[in-house]
Amino acid sequence: MQSLEQELKQLIIDVLNLEDIRPDDIEAGAALFVEGLGLDSIDALELGLALQKRYGVSLSADSAETRAHFASVQALAAFVASASPQ
């Protein structure tokens, strides 16, 4: 799971063009939105599209479940691991 978390951290950096951040700067349990990385709804859309493209996962834009999946890198990794087509 740790390698998936590292992969997701790099994906976040690449997709959102976070130039001054390295994967090690992102804490796996830290919030991605508001506090923590401070991402916003546009970032969530871009990240959601990248996750669909890379991992084939399906996300509903307005679901409370999706908000929970995007809470942290750990939550995102758990979601991707359980939802990715094998």
PDB file of N, CA, C and O in Angstrom:
ATOM      1  N   MET A   1       0.828  -1.197   0.000  1.00  0.00           N
ATOM      2  CA  MET A   1       0.000   0.000   0.000  1.00  0.00           C
ATOM      3  C   MET A   1       0.872   1.261   0.000  1.00  0.00           C
ATOM      4  O   MET A   1       0.479   2.291  -0.547  1.00  0.00           O
ATOM      5  N   GLN A   2       2.066   1.174   0.619  1.00  0.00           N
ATOM      6  CA  GLN A   2       2.927   2.344   0.673  1.00  0.00           C
ATOM      7  C   GLN A   2       3.397   2.761  -0.716  1.00  0.00           C
ATOM      8  O   GLN A   2       3.522   3.954  -0.990  1.00  0.00           O
ATOM      9  N   SER A   3       3.659   1.795  -1.597  1.00  0.00           N
ATOM     10  CA  SER A   3       4.086   2.156  -2.950  1.00  0.00           C
ATOM     11  C   SER A   3       2.934   2.831  -3.699  1.00  0.00           C
ATOM     12  O   SER A   3       3.166   3.748  -4.487  1.00  0.00           O
ATOM     13  N   LEU A   4       1.705   2.390  -3.463  1.00  0.00           N
ATOM     14  CA  LEU A   4       0.543   3.040  -4.066  1.00  0.00           C
ATOM     15  C   LEU A   4       0.405   4.461  -3.534  1.00  0.00           C
ATOM     16  O   LEU A   4       0.089   5.377  -4.293  1.00  0.00           O
ATOM     17  N   GLU A   5       0.637   4.649  -2.259  1.00  0.00           N
ATOM     18  CA  GLU A   5       0.575   5.997  -1.679  1.00  0.00           C
ATOM     19  C   GLU A   5       1.620   6.901  -2.322  1.00  0.00           C
ATOM     20  O   GLU A   5       1.326   8.050  -2.651  1.00  0.00           O
ATOM     21  N   GLN A   6       2.833   6.394  -2.504  1.00  0.00           N
ATOM     22  CA  GLN A   6       3.898   7.174  -3.157  1.00  0.00           C
ATOM     23  C   GLN A   6       3.496   7.523  -4.587  1.00  0.00           C
ATOM     24  O   GLN A   6       3.690   8.651  -5.041  1.00  0.00           O
ATOM     25  N   GLU A   7       2.936   6.547  -5.286  1.00  0.00           N
ATOM     26  CA  GLU A   7       2.476   6.746  -6.658  1.00  0.00           C
ATOM     27  C   GLU A   7       1.390   7.828  -6.714  1.00  0.00           C
ATOM     28  O   GLU A   7       1.403   8.685  -7.597  1.00  0.00           O
ATOM     29  N   LEU A   8       0.463   7.779  -5.774  1.00  0.00           N
ATOM     30  CA  LEU A   8      -0.612   8.772  -5.727  1.00  0.00           C
ATOM     31  C   LEU A   8      -0.072  10.163  -5.387  1.00  0.00           C
ATOM     32  O   LEU A   8      -0.534  11.160  -5.942  1.00  0.00           O
ATOM     33  N   LYS A   9       0.887  10.231  -4.494  1.00  0.00           N
ATOM     34  CA  LYS A   9       1.502  11.519  -4.166  1.00  0.00           C
ATOM     35  C   LYS A   9       2.131  12.130  -5.420  1.00  0.00           C
ATOM     36  O   LYS A   9       1.970  13.320  -5.689  1.00  0.00           O
ATOM     37  N   GLN A  10       2.848  11.300  -6.181  1.00  0.00           N
ATOM     38  CA  GLN A  10       3.484  11.792  -7.403  1.00  0.00           C
ATOM     39  C   GLN A  10       2.432  12.205  -8.426  1.00  0.00           C
ATOM     40  O   GLN A  10       2.601  13.204  -9.125  1.00  0.00           O
ATOM     41  N   LEU A  11       1.351  11.443  -8.515  1.00  0.00           N
ATOM     42  CA  LEU A  11       0.260  11.784  -9.427  1.00  0.00           C
ATOM     43  C   LEU A  11      -0.347  13.144  -9.060  1.00  0.00           C
ATOM     44  O   LEU A  11      -0.599  13.970  -9.937  1.00  0.00           O
ATOM     45  N   ILE A  12      -0.576  13.368  -7.783  1.00  0.00           N
ATOM     46  CA  ILE A  12      -1.122  14.649  -7.319  1.00  0.00           C
ATOM     47  C   ILE A  12      -0.191  15.791  -7.723  1.00  0.00           C
ATOM     48  O   ILE A  12      -0.646  16.817  -8.228  1.00  0.00           O
ATOM     49  N   ILE A  13       1.088  15.615  -7.504  1.00  0.00           N
ATOM     50  CA  ILE A  13       2.075  16.642  -7.841  1.00  0.00           C
ATOM     51  C   ILE A  13       2.088  16.905  -9.342  1.00  0.00           C
ATOM     52  O   ILE A  13       2.087  18.058  -9.773  1.00  0.00           O
ATOM     53  N   ASP A  14       2.101  15.837 -10.140  1.00  0.00           N
ATOM     54  CA  ASP A  14       2.173  15.981 -11.593  1.00  0.00           C
ATOM     55  C   ASP A  14       0.905  16.594 -12.174  1.00  0.00           C
ATOM     56  O   ASP A  14       0.974  17.536 -12.963  1.00  0.00           O
ATOM     57  N   VAL A  15      -0.248  16.065 -11.789  1.00  0.00           N
ATOM     58  CA  VAL A  15      -1.523  16.517 -12.348  1.00  0.00           C
ATOM     59  C   VAL A  15      -1.823  17.962 -11.966  1.00  0.00           C
ATOM     60  O   VAL A  15      -2.346  18.726 -12.777  1.00  0.00           O
ATOM     61  N   LEU A  16      -1.495  18.332 -10.746  1.00  0.00           N
ATOM     62  CA  LEU A  16      -1.837  19.669 -10.257  1.00  0.00           C
ATOM     63  C   LEU A  16      -0.676  20.659 -10.376  1.00  0.00           C
ATOM     64  O   LEU A  16      -0.768  21.792  -9.904  1.00  0.00           O
ATOM     65  N   ASN A  17       0.408  20.226 -11.006  1.00  0.00           N
ATOM     66  CA  ASN A  17       1.582  21.088 -11.224  1.00  0.00           C
ATOM     67  C   ASN A  17       2.080  21.745  -9.942  1.00  0.00           C
ATOM     68  O   ASN A  17       2.324  22.951  -9.907  1.00  0.00           O
ATOM     69  N   LEU A  18       2.229  20.946  -8.894  1.00  0.00           N
ATOM     70  CA  LEU A  18       2.719  21.449  -7.608  1.00  0.00           C
ATOM     71  C   LEU A  18       4.249  21.434  -7.648  1.00  0.00           C
ATOM     72  O   LEU A  18       4.881  20.486  -7.181  1.00  0.00           O
ATOM     73  N   GLU A  19       4.829  22.482  -8.204  1.00  0.00           N
ATOM     74  CA  GLU A  19       6.253  22.518  -8.513  1.00  0.00           C
ATOM     75  C   GLU A  19       7.180  22.462  -7.310  1.00  0.00           C
ATOM     76  O   GLU A  19       8.259  21.874  -7.392  1.00  0.00           O
ATOM     77  N   ASP A  20       6.787  23.055  -6.210  1.00  0.00           N
ATOM     78  CA  ASP A  20       7.685  23.150  -5.058  1.00  0.00           C
ATOM     79  C   ASP A  20       7.472  22.040  -4.033  1.00  0.00           C
ATOM     80  O   ASP A  20       7.976  22.121  -2.913  1.00  0.00           O
ATOM     81  N   ILE A  21       6.727  21.005  -4.415  1.00  0.00           N
ATOM     82  CA  ILE A  21       6.413  19.921  -3.479  1.00  0.00           C
ATOM     83  C   ILE A  21       6.951  18.607  -4.008  1.00  0.00           C
ATOM     84  O   ILE A  21       6.845  18.305  -5.197  1.00  0.00           O
ATOM     85  N   ARG A  22       7.536  17.825  -3.097  1.00  0.00           N
ATOM     86  CA  ARG A  22       8.010  16.476  -3.425  1.00  0.00           C
ATOM     87  C   ARG A  22       7.082  15.477  -2.737  1.00  0.00           C
ATOM     88  O   ARG A  22       6.405  15.830  -1.771  1.00  0.00           O
ATOM     89  N   PRO A  23       7.042  14.230  -3.223  1.00  0.00           N
ATOM     90  CA  PRO A  23       6.171  13.230  -2.584  1.00  0.00           C
ATOM     91  C   PRO A  23       6.395  13.115  -1.079  1.00  0.00           C
ATOM     92  O   PRO A  23       5.440  12.918  -0.327  1.00  0.00           O
ATOM     93  N   ASP A  24       7.642  13.236  -0.634  1.00  0.00           N
ATOM     94  CA  ASP A  24       7.932  13.109   0.801  1.00  0.00           C
ATOM     95  C   ASP A  24       7.389  14.276   1.618  1.00  0.00           C
ATOM     96  O   ASP A  24       7.277  14.179   2.840  1.00  0.00           O
ATOM     97  N   ASP A  25       7.051  15.380   0.951  1.00  0.00           N
ATOM     98  CA  ASP A  25       6.489  16.538   1.648  1.00  0.00           C
ATOM     99  C   ASP A  25       5.015  16.337   1.993  1.00  0.00           C
ATOM    100  O   ASP A  25       4.470  17.045   2.839  1.00  0.00           O
ATOM    101  N   ILE A  26       4.376  15.375   1.340  1.00  0.00           N
ATOM    102  CA  ILE A  26       2.951  15.136   1.554  1.00  0.00           C
ATOM    103  C   ILE A  26       2.784  14.015   2.571  1.00  0.00           C
ATOM    104  O   ILE A  26       3.218  12.889   2.330  1.00  0.00           O
ATOM    105  N   GLU A  27       2.157  14.315   3.704  1.00  0.00           N
ATOM    106  CA  GLU A  27       1.898  13.282   4.711  1.00  0.00           C
ATOM    107  C   GLU A  27       0.704  12.448   4.264  1.00  0.00           C
ATOM    108  O   GLU A  27      -0.327  12.993   3.869  1.00  0.00           O
ATOM    109  N   ALA A  28       0.843  11.128   4.325  1.00  0.00           N
ATOM    110  CA  ALA A  28      -0.207  10.220   3.834  1.00  0.00           C
ATOM    111  C   ALA A  28      -1.529  10.411   4.565  1.00  0.00           C
ATOM    112  O   ALA A  28      -2.590  10.230   3.968  1.00  0.00           O
ATOM    113  N   GLY A  29      -1.489  10.768   5.832  1.00  0.00           N
ATOM    114  CA  GLY A  29      -2.715  10.929   6.610  1.00  0.00           C
ATOM    115  C   GLY A  29      -3.232  12.357   6.675  1.00  0.00           C
ATOM    116  O   GLY A  29      -4.290  12.607   7.252  1.00  0.00           O
ATOM    117  N   ALA A  30      -2.496  13.297   6.091  1.00  0.00           N
ATOM    118  CA  ALA A  30      -2.893  14.708   6.156  1.00  0.00           C
ATOM    119  C   ALA A  30      -4.028  15.010   5.180  1.00  0.00           C
ATOM    120  O   ALA A  30      -4.172  14.357   4.147  1.00  0.00           O
ATOM    121  N   ALA A  31      -4.816  16.001   5.531  1.00  0.00           N
ATOM    122  CA  ALA A  31      -5.934  16.415   4.675  1.00  0.00           C
ATOM    123  C   ALA A  31      -5.410  16.937   3.337  1.00  0.00           C
ATOM    124  O   ALA A  31      -4.376  17.602   3.270  1.00  0.00           O
ATOM    125  N   LEU A  32      -6.154  16.618   2.274  1.00  0.00           N
ATOM    126  CA  LEU A  32      -5.789  17.125   0.954  1.00  0.00           C
ATOM    127  C   LEU A  32      -6.458  18.464   0.663  1.00  0.00           C
ATOM    128  O   LEU A  32      -5.909  19.291  -0.065  1.00  0.00           O
ATOM    129  N   PHE A  33      -7.646  18.677   1.232  1.00  0.00           N
ATOM    130  CA  PHE A  33      -8.420  19.876   0.939  1.00  0.00           C
ATOM    131  C   PHE A  33      -8.495  20.794   2.144  1.00  0.00           C
ATOM    132  O   PHE A  33      -8.387  20.355   3.289  1.00  0.00           O
ATOM    133  N   VAL A  34      -8.682  22.083   1.864  1.00  0.00           N
ATOM    134  CA  VAL A  34      -8.753  23.168   2.835  1.00  0.00           C
ATOM    135  C   VAL A  34      -7.428  23.239   3.594  1.00  0.00           C
ATOM    136  O   VAL A  34      -6.503  23.908   3.133  1.00  0.00           O
ATOM    137  N   GLU A  35      -7.308  22.570   4.748  1.00  0.00           N
ATOM    138  CA  GLU A  35      -6.006  22.547   5.417  1.00  0.00           C
ATOM    139  C   GLU A  35      -5.158  21.476   4.721  1.00  0.00           C
ATOM    140  O   GLU A  35      -5.578  20.932   3.700  1.00  0.00           O
ATOM    141  N   GLY A  36      -4.005  21.175   5.241  1.00  0.00           N
ATOM    142  CA  GLY A  36      -3.145  20.200   4.570  1.00  0.00           C
ATOM    143  C   GLY A  36      -2.598  20.793   3.278  1.00  0.00           C
ATOM    144  O   GLY A  36      -1.970  21.851   3.302  1.00  0.00           O
ATOM    145  N   LEU A  37      -2.828  20.126   2.153  1.00  0.00           N
ATOM    146  CA  LEU A  37      -2.347  20.629   0.858  1.00  0.00           C
ATOM    147  C   LEU A  37      -3.118  21.840   0.365  1.00  0.00           C
ATOM    148  O   LEU A  37      -2.622  22.598  -0.468  1.00  0.00           O
ATOM    149  N   GLY A  38      -4.326  22.025   0.873  1.00  0.00           N
ATOM    150  CA  GLY A  38      -5.110  23.189   0.482  1.00  0.00           C
ATOM    151  C   GLY A  38      -5.702  23.107  -0.912  1.00  0.00           C
ATOM    152  O   GLY A  38      -5.882  24.133  -1.567  1.00  0.00           O
ATOM    153  N   LEU A  39      -6.006  21.906  -1.374  1.00  0.00           N
ATOM    154  CA  LEU A  39      -6.596  21.740  -2.698  1.00  0.00           C
ATOM    155  C   LEU A  39      -8.030  22.257  -2.706  1.00  0.00           C
ATOM    156  O   LEU A  39      -8.662  22.385  -1.657  1.00  0.00           O
ATOM    157  N   ASP A  40      -8.538  22.556  -3.914  1.00  0.00           N
ATOM    158  CA  ASP A  40      -9.912  23.042  -4.037  1.00  0.00           C
ATOM    159  C   ASP A  40     -10.715  22.138  -4.973  1.00  0.00           C
ATOM    160  O   ASP A  40     -10.222  21.098  -5.409  1.00  0.00           O
ATOM    161  N   SER A  41     -11.947  22.533  -5.280  1.00  0.00           N
ATOM    162  CA  SER A  41     -12.837  21.679  -6.071  1.00  0.00           C
ATOM    163  C   SER A  41     -12.335  21.469  -7.501  1.00  0.00           C
ATOM    164  O   SER A  41     -12.544  20.397  -8.069  1.00  0.00           O
ATOM    165  N   ILE A  42     -11.687  22.457  -8.085  1.00  0.00           N
ATOM    166  CA  ILE A  42     -11.121  22.297  -9.433  1.00  0.00           C
ATOM    167  C   ILE A  42     -10.002  21.252  -9.388  1.00  0.00           C
ATOM    168  O   ILE A  42      -9.894  20.410 -10.279  1.00  0.00           O
ATOM    169  N   ASP A  43      -9.180  21.313  -8.355  1.00  0.00           N
ATOM    170  CA  ASP A  43      -8.123  20.308  -8.178  1.00  0.00           C
ATOM    171  C   ASP A  43      -8.733  18.916  -8.051  1.00  0.00           C
ATOM    172  O   ASP A  43      -8.201  17.950  -8.596  1.00  0.00           O
ATOM    173  N   ALA A  44      -9.851  18.815  -7.330  1.00  0.00           N
ATOM    174  CA  ALA A  44     -10.513  17.521  -7.142  1.00  0.00           C
ATOM    175  C   ALA A  44     -10.981  16.960  -8.478  1.00  0.00           C
ATOM    176  O   ALA A  44     -10.840  15.763  -8.732  1.00  0.00           O
ATOM    177  N   LEU A  45     -11.540  17.815  -9.337  1.00  0.00           N
ATOM    178  CA  LEU A  45     -11.983  17.360 -10.656  1.00  0.00           C
ATOM    179  C   LEU A  45     -10.812  16.851 -11.485  1.00  0.00           C
ATOM    180  O   LEU A  45     -10.890  15.785 -12.096  1.00  0.00           O
ATOM    181  N   GLU A  46      -9.727  17.618 -11.502  1.00  0.00           N
ATOM    182  CA  GLU A  46      -8.544  17.216 -12.268  1.00  0.00           C
ATOM    183  C   GLU A  46      -7.971  15.909 -11.737  1.00  0.00           C
ATOM    184  O   GLU A  46      -7.608  15.020 -12.507  1.00  0.00           O
ATOM    185  N   LEU A  47      -7.894  15.804 -10.436  1.00  0.00           N
ATOM    186  CA  LEU A  47      -7.363  14.596  -9.812  1.00  0.00           C
ATOM    187  C   LEU A  47      -8.281  13.403 -10.070  1.00  0.00           C
ATOM    188  O   LEU A  47      -7.809  12.300 -10.345  1.00  0.00           O
ATOM    189  N   GLY A  48      -9.579  13.625  -9.980  1.00  0.00           N
ATOM    190  CA  GLY A  48     -10.543  12.557 -10.258  1.00  0.00           C
ATOM    191  C   GLY A  48     -10.405  12.018 -11.672  1.00  0.00           C
ATOM    192  O   GLY A  48     -10.446  10.807 -11.887  1.00  0.00           O
ATOM    193  N   LEU A  49     -10.241  12.917 -12.637  1.00  0.00           N
ATOM    194  CA  LEU A  49     -10.055  12.490 -14.031  1.00  0.00           C
ATOM    195  C   LEU A  49      -8.765  11.696 -14.199  1.00  0.00           C
ATOM    196  O   LEU A  49      -8.736  10.688 -14.906  1.00  0.00           O
ATOM    197  N   ALA A  50      -7.712  12.147 -13.555  1.00  0.00           N
ATOM    198  CA  ALA A  50      -6.432  11.431 -13.634  1.00  0.00           C
ATOM    199  C   ALA A  50      -6.538  10.036 -13.013  1.00  0.00           C
ATOM    200  O   ALA A  50      -5.964   9.079 -13.532  1.00  0.00           O
ATOM    201  N   LEU A  51      -7.269   9.923 -11.906  1.00  0.00           N
ATOM    202  CA  LEU A  51      -7.459   8.621 -11.258  1.00  0.00           C
ATOM    203  C   LEU A  51      -8.269   7.683 -12.157  1.00  0.00           C
ATOM    204  O   LEU A  51      -7.958   6.496 -12.260  1.00  0.00           O
ATOM    205  N   GLN A  52      -9.306   8.217 -12.807  1.00  0.00           N
ATOM    206  CA  GLN A  52     -10.106   7.401 -13.725  1.00  0.00           C
ATOM    207  C   GLN A  52      -9.248   6.906 -14.877  1.00  0.00           C
ATOM    208  O   GLN A  52      -9.326   5.743 -15.271  1.00  0.00           O
ATOM    209  N   LYS A  53      -8.434   7.797 -15.407  1.00  0.00           N
ATOM    210  CA  LYS A  53      -7.587   7.457 -16.550  1.00  0.00           C
ATOM    211  C   LYS A  53      -6.527   6.415 -16.180  1.00  0.00           C
ATOM    212  O   LYS A  53      -6.345   5.431 -16.896  1.00  0.00           O
ATOM    213  N   ARG A  54      -5.835   6.633 -15.070  1.00  0.00           N
ATOM    214  CA  ARG A  54      -4.722   5.755 -14.699  1.00  0.00           C
ATOM    215  C   ARG A  54      -5.177   4.433 -14.074  1.00  0.00           C
ATOM    216  O   ARG A  54      -4.615   3.380 -14.376  1.00  0.00           O
ATOM    217  N   TYR A  55      -6.191   4.485 -13.204  1.00  0.00           N
ATOM    218  CA  TYR A  55      -6.567   3.293 -12.438  1.00  0.00           C
ATOM    219  C   TYR A  55      -7.912   2.696 -12.834  1.00  0.00           C
ATOM    220  O   TYR A  55      -8.271   1.620 -12.357  1.00  0.00           O
ATOM    221  N   GLY A  56      -8.656   3.374 -13.694  1.00  0.00           N
ATOM    222  CA  GLY A  56      -9.953   2.863 -14.135  1.00  0.00           C
ATOM    223  C   GLY A  56     -11.024   2.877 -13.066  1.00  0.00           C
ATOM    224  O   GLY A  56     -11.993   2.122 -13.147  1.00  0.00           O
ATOM    225  N   VAL A  57     -10.859   3.734 -12.058  1.00  0.00           N
ATOM    226  CA  VAL A  57     -11.857   3.822 -10.989  1.00  0.00           C
ATOM    227  C   VAL A  57     -12.935   4.825 -11.375  1.00  0.00           C
ATOM    228  O   VAL A  57     -12.682   5.757 -12.138  1.00  0.00           O
ATOM    229  N   SER A  58     -14.114   4.631 -10.855  1.00  0.00           N
ATOM    230  CA  SER A  58     -15.232   5.511 -11.155  1.00  0.00           C
ATOM    231  C   SER A  58     -15.603   6.306  -9.912  1.00  0.00           C
ATOM    232  O   SER A  58     -15.772   5.743  -8.830  1.00  0.00           O
ATOM    233  N   LEU A  59     -15.726   7.618 -10.074  1.00  0.00           N
ATOM    234  CA  LEU A  59     -16.044   8.501  -8.957  1.00  0.00           C
ATOM    235  C   LEU A  59     -17.284   9.322  -9.275  1.00  0.00           C
ATOM    236  O   LEU A  59     -17.469   9.767 -10.408  1.00  0.00           O
ATOM    237  N   SER A  60     -18.119   9.517  -8.286  1.00  0.00           N
ATOM    238  CA  SER A  60     -19.284  10.385  -8.427  1.00  0.00           C
ATOM    239  C   SER A  60     -18.914  11.756  -7.862  1.00  0.00           C
ATOM    240  O   SER A  60     -18.476  11.868  -6.717  1.00  0.00           O
ATOM    241  N   ALA A  61     -19.093  12.785  -8.670  1.00  0.00           N
ATOM    242  CA  ALA A  61     -18.619  14.121  -8.294  1.00  0.00           C
ATOM    243  C   ALA A  61     -19.259  14.678  -7.026  1.00  0.00           C
ATOM    244  O   ALA A  61     -18.609  15.414  -6.284  1.00  0.00           O
ATOM    245  N   ASP A  62     -20.510  14.341  -6.768  1.00  0.00           N
ATOM    246  CA  ASP A  62     -21.211  14.982  -5.657  1.00  0.00           C
ATOM    247  C   ASP A  62     -21.499  14.064  -4.478  1.00  0.00           C
ATOM    248  O   ASP A  62     -22.337  14.385  -3.635  1.00  0.00           O
ATOM    249  N   SER A  63     -20.834  12.955  -4.410  1.00  0.00           N
ATOM    250  CA  SER A  63     -21.143  11.981  -3.377  1.00  0.00           C
ATOM    251  C   SER A  63     -20.325  12.210  -2.103  1.00  0.00           C
ATOM    252  O   SER A  63     -19.156  12.592  -2.159  1.00  0.00           O
ATOM    253  N   ALA A  64     -20.954  11.972  -0.970  1.00  0.00           N
ATOM    254  CA  ALA A  64     -20.251  12.069   0.318  1.00  0.00           C
ATOM    255  C   ALA A  64     -19.158  11.011   0.391  1.00  0.00           C
ATOM    256  O   ALA A  64     -18.115  11.222   1.010  1.00  0.00           O
ATOM    257  N   GLU A  65     -19.408   9.879  -0.242  1.00  0.00           N
ATOM    258  CA  GLU A  65     -18.413   8.805  -0.286  1.00  0.00           C
ATOM    259  C   GLU A  65     -17.144   9.279  -0.994  1.00  0.00           C
ATOM    260  O   GLU A  65     -16.033   9.016  -0.533  1.00  0.00           O
ATOM    261  N   THR A  66     -17.317   9.969  -2.101  1.00  0.00           N
ATOM    262  CA  THR A  66     -16.168  10.485  -2.848  1.00  0.00           C
ATOM    263  C   THR A  66     -15.387  11.475  -1.998  1.00  0.00           C
ATOM    264  O   THR A  66     -14.156  11.453  -1.996  1.00  0.00           O
ATOM    265  N   ARG A  67     -16.088  12.340  -1.278  1.00  0.00           N
ATOM    266  CA  ARG A  67     -15.392  13.279  -0.380  1.00  0.00           C
ATOM    267  C   ARG A  67     -14.561  12.527   0.649  1.00  0.00           C
ATOM    268  O   ARG A  67     -13.454  12.950   0.982  1.00  0.00           O
ATOM    269  N   ALA A  68     -15.079  11.428   1.150  1.00  0.00           N
ATOM    270  CA  ALA A  68     -14.330  10.625   2.125  1.00  0.00           C
ATOM    271  C   ALA A  68     -13.092  10.006   1.475  1.00  0.00           C
ATOM    272  O   ALA A  68     -12.032   9.940   2.098  1.00  0.00           O
ATOM    273  N   HIS A  69     -13.221   9.554   0.230  1.00  0.00           N
ATOM    274  CA  HIS A  69     -12.074   8.963  -0.477  1.00  0.00           C
ATOM    275  C   HIS A  69     -10.967   9.989  -0.693  1.00  0.00           C
ATOM    276  O   HIS A  69      -9.786   9.641  -0.695  1.00  0.00           O
ATOM    277  N   PHE A  70     -11.347  11.251  -0.876  1.00  0.00           N
ATOM    278  CA  PHE A  70     -10.378  12.313  -1.137  1.00  0.00           C
ATOM    279  C   PHE A  70      -9.875  12.977   0.150  1.00  0.00           C
ATOM    280  O   PHE A  70      -9.204  14.007   0.083  1.00  0.00           O
ATOM    281  N   ALA A  71     -10.182  12.415   1.300  1.00  0.00           N
ATOM    282  CA  ALA A  71      -9.794  13.028   2.572  1.00  0.00           C
ATOM    283  C   ALA A  71      -8.279  13.106   2.741  1.00  0.00           C
ATOM    284  O   ALA A  71      -7.761  14.097   3.256  1.00  0.00           O
ATOM    285  N   SER A  72      -7.569  12.063   2.308  1.00  0.00           N
ATOM    286  CA  SER A  72      -6.116  12.012   2.466  1.00  0.00           C
ATOM    287  C   SER A  72      -5.551  11.044   1.435  1.00  0.00           C
ATOM    288  O   SER A  72      -6.298  10.341   0.755  1.00  0.00           O
ATOM    289  N   VAL A  73      -4.248  11.015   1.326  1.00  0.00           N
ATOM    290  CA  VAL A  73      -3.599  10.069   0.415  1.00  0.00           C
ATOM    291  C   VAL A  73      -3.888   8.640   0.872  1.00  0.00           C
ATOM    292  O   VAL A  73      -4.101   7.759   0.039  1.00  0.00           O
ATOM    293  N   GLN A  74      -3.898   8.401   2.185  1.00  0.00           N
ATOM    294  CA  GLN A  74      -4.209   7.055   2.706  1.00  0.00           C
ATOM    295  C   GLN A  74      -5.597   6.612   2.276  1.00  0.00           C
ATOM    296  O   GLN A  74      -5.776   5.481   1.823  1.00  0.00           O
ATOM    297  N   ALA A  75      -6.585   7.498   2.415  1.00  0.00           N
ATOM    298  CA  ALA A  75      -7.954   7.163   2.033  1.00  0.00           C
ATOM    299  C   ALA A  75      -8.056   6.929   0.531  1.00  0.00           C
ATOM    300  O   ALA A  75      -8.769   6.031   0.083  1.00  0.00           O
ATOM    301  N   LEU A  76      -7.347   7.732  -0.236  1.00  0.00           N
ATOM    302  CA  LEU A  76      -7.351   7.587  -1.687  1.00  0.00           C
ATOM    303  C   LEU A  76      -6.715   6.264  -2.104  1.00  0.00           C
ATOM    304  O   LEU A  76      -7.212   5.585  -3.002  1.00  0.00           O
ATOM    305  N   ALA A  77      -5.622   5.905  -1.453  1.00  0.00           N
ATOM    306  CA  ALA A  77      -4.939   4.632  -1.755  1.00  0.00           C
ATOM    307  C   ALA A  77      -5.844   3.438  -1.422  1.00  0.00           C
ATOM    308  O   ALA A  77      -5.897   2.473  -2.184  1.00  0.00           O
ATOM    309  N   ALA A  78      -6.542   3.499  -0.310  1.00  0.00           N
ATOM    310  CA  ALA A  78      -7.451   2.419   0.071  1.00  0.00           C
ATOM    311  C   ALA A  78      -8.579   2.295  -0.952  1.00  0.00           C
ATOM    312  O   ALA A  78      -8.962   1.187  -1.329  1.00  0.00           O
ATOM    313  N   PHE A  79      -9.110   3.440  -1.400  1.00  0.00           N
ATOM    314  CA  PHE A  79     -10.167   3.431  -2.403  1.00  0.00           C
ATOM    315  C   PHE A  79      -9.672   2.835  -3.722  1.00  0.00           C
ATOM    316  O   PHE A  79     -10.314   1.953  -4.292  1.00  0.00           O
ATOM    317  N   VAL A  80      -8.535   3.320  -4.195  1.00  0.00           N
ATOM    318  CA  VAL A  80      -7.989   2.840  -5.475  1.00  0.00           C
ATOM    319  C   VAL A  80      -7.696   1.344  -5.396  1.00  0.00           C
ATOM    320  O   VAL A  80      -7.994   0.604  -6.334  1.00  0.00           O
ATOM    321  N   ALA A  81      -7.119   0.899  -4.293  1.00  0.00           N
ATOM    322  CA  ALA A  81      -6.802  -0.523  -4.132  1.00  0.00           C
ATOM    323  C   ALA A  81      -8.055  -1.385  -4.160  1.00  0.00           C
ATOM    324  O   ALA A  81      -8.038  -2.485  -4.712  1.00  0.00           O
ATOM    325  N   SER A  82      -9.144  -0.895  -3.571  1.00  0.00           N
ATOM    326  CA  SER A  82     -10.369  -1.710  -3.521  1.00  0.00           C
ATOM    327  C   SER A  82     -11.214  -1.565  -4.779  1.00  0.00           C
ATOM    328  O   SER A  82     -11.985  -2.469  -5.101  1.00  0.00           O
ATOM    329  N   ALA A  83     -11.092  -0.452  -5.497  1.00  0.00           N
ATOM    330  CA  ALA A  83     -11.976  -0.202  -6.639  1.00  0.00           C
ATOM    331  C   ALA A  83     -11.342  -0.461  -8.000  1.00  0.00           C
ATOM    332  O   ALA A  83     -12.050  -0.537  -9.004  1.00  0.00           O
ATOM    333  N   SER A  84     -10.026  -0.598  -8.049  1.00  0.00           N
ATOM    334  CA  SER A  84      -9.356  -0.800  -9.346  1.00  0.00           C
ATOM    335  C   SER A  84      -9.744  -2.155  -9.927  1.00  0.00           C
ATOM    336  O   SER A  84      -9.765  -3.159  -9.214  1.00  0.00           O
ATOM    337  N   PRO A  85     -10.053  -2.180 -11.237  1.00  0.00           N
ATOM    338  CA  PRO A  85     -10.324  -3.464 -11.871  1.00  0.00           C
ATOM    339  C   PRO A  85      -9.062  -4.324 -11.837  1.00  0.00           C
ATOM    340  O   PRO A  85      -7.964  -3.842 -12.114  1.00  0.00           O
ATOM    341  N   GLN A  86      -9.227  -5.569 -11.504  1.00  0.00           N
ATOM    342  CA  GLN A  86      -8.058  -6.447 -11.388  1.00  0.00           C
ATOM    343  C   GLN A  86      -7.724  -7.102 -12.707  1.00  0.00           C
ATOM    344  O   GLN A  86      -6.767  -7.873 -12.789  1.00  0.00           O
TER     345      GLN A  86
END
